[in-house]
Amino acid sequence: MGLHTGMQKQRVTILGSTGSIGTSTLDVLARHPERFEVFALSAATQVDLLLAQCAQFKPRYAVMVSPAHAADLAHKLKANGLETHVLQAQSALETIASHEQTDVVMAAIVGAAGLAPCLAAARAGKRLLLANKEALVVGAELFLQAVQEGGARLLPIDSEHSAIFQSLPEDPATWSARVSKIILTASGGPFRTRTPASLREVTPEQAVAHPNWVMGRKISVDSATMMNKALEVIEARYLFGMAPEQINVVIHPQSIIHSMVQYRDASVVAQLGTPDMRGPIAYGLAWPERIASGAAALDFAALAAMTFEAPNAQLFPGLQLAWDALAAPPGTTAVLNAANEVAVQAFLERRIRFDEIHAVNLATLSASSPSKPHALADLLALDADARRVALDHVKRLEP
């Protein structure tokens, strides 16, 4: 894409613009009005925040799936004299993700709901900035096939996967010959130093208080169980085409090294930065160039020690499920993801204990024998089945 001078502005669609990734993306875009313009935004329930975003960025479209929220937004836009057009429907997410006037799609809708618009953007050949884990964990080969057939450019936004991407050679054709393994770093979350027996007592409030990152409730719980790292191992397997045994996890509580690549000659290349999602977002938006992100630079003189430790299997039993699911029939990773969503929700609603999240995931995996998904409908059916099984297990555990 050469130098930016005289280039047309890139038109950006943000799926999930009111979440932490969405608001960070808009923060980066606001720093580069000469490079980017906002084409469309979507949100689930936060009408007033989406309204404020429409007032600032003046997108052509705003999407809310719920009819009541969409009507409320349309009314408020009109009252404020704003011309953004409101679309209402699940399919509207696919419309804005694949729209011919969209160049870049930031996929930041959490959960399986983000799957269909990700597939639509991939098939339409967009630059797809992937912050939605489920596209790869649930969609796997189906999603990568859509990327390939559509000629889309897939850029990872998870800080770990962005770090790996930044540490790999530029030509993917050389990865398998040059790379011996990928090392994902994990903060270890808030319970890294606890005893396994004490996890019974953990409350939702404690589980969502992450020491380093500002994240939503679901991903904060996943960080506390290290299930987010299990999902990232699965993602890395599909993003970088590595064998599961080439993917390692190390706990690095300071969250300064975001991940590493070890080469055949035993050299390790790492990407470092402050824990700020605007770094990976800016990299995805401007790749292969680099632009100001708003993130603070590391001050090495002021940095305390950086430490590393192996994950404790008793404390984080969910981590091993990544390799187990990857070794099982295709579709198993989708089952694991669905079970975990149900289990985390049940824990946040105080229906099960923190240490029972793993029990639900394990029971759901044991009870399912998925067949290979060939279309989005298969994936959604698999997801729904797994949720039913997980919910049954939650009911059995309820006090």
Secondary structure, 3 states (H helix, E strand, C coil): CCCCCCCCCEEEEEECCCCHHHHHHHHHHHCCCCCEEEEEEEECCCHHHHHHHHHHHCCCEEEECCHHHHHHHHHHHHHCCCCCEEECCHHHHHHHHHCCCCCEEEECCCCHHHHHHHHHHHHCCCEEEECCCHHHHCCHHHHHHHHHHHCCEEEECCHHHHHHHHHCCCCHHHHHHHEEEEEEEECCCCCCCCCHHHHHHCCHHHHCCCCCCCCCHHHHHHHHHCHHHHHHHHHHHHHHCCCHHHEEEEECCCCCEEEEEEECCCCEEEEECCCCCHHHHHHHHHCCCCCCCCCCCCCHHHCCCCCCECCCCCCCHHHHHHHHHHHCCCCHHHHHHHHHHHHHHHHHCCCCCCCHHHHHHHHHHHHCCCCCCCCHHHHHHHHHHHHHHHHHHHHHHCC
